[in-house]
Amino acid sequence: MRILVVDDEFVSLSKLTLLLSPYGECKAATSGEQALTMVKAAHEEGRPYRLITMDIDMPGMSGQEAVAAIRKLELARGIVTAADEVKILMVTAMTDGRNIMASFRTGCEGYITKPFTKESLGKALAPFLEQIGTP
């Protein structure tokens, strides 16, 4: 499984990559723009990401904007069923209801707050891993 970890904070990016690497090939992006470029390239290669973790608060394109752009890209590529969409988990320090609801409206399927633990990440990932499979 291909996984994209998106976070502008080095510690979170490193920790997520380490914790997710047993599930598949992890790539990292430090901005929403970079993530969108990588998602486009993965589709063009015929090897799309199956899981993305996304921070919200990043310079330039926010995580919510990136998720909306990814969903728009998928729709343009003819991906219309939830089973075929990349699974997106927001991993962020934002705990307010406005950001949580906005994230789900843009197309994420899960949301956890920082600081996260191996256990909280595993619990949030469990429904995704059932749908997309694990190694």
Order of alpha helices (4+ residues) and beta strands (2+ residues): beta-alpha-beta-alpha-beta-alpha-beta-alpha-beta-alpha
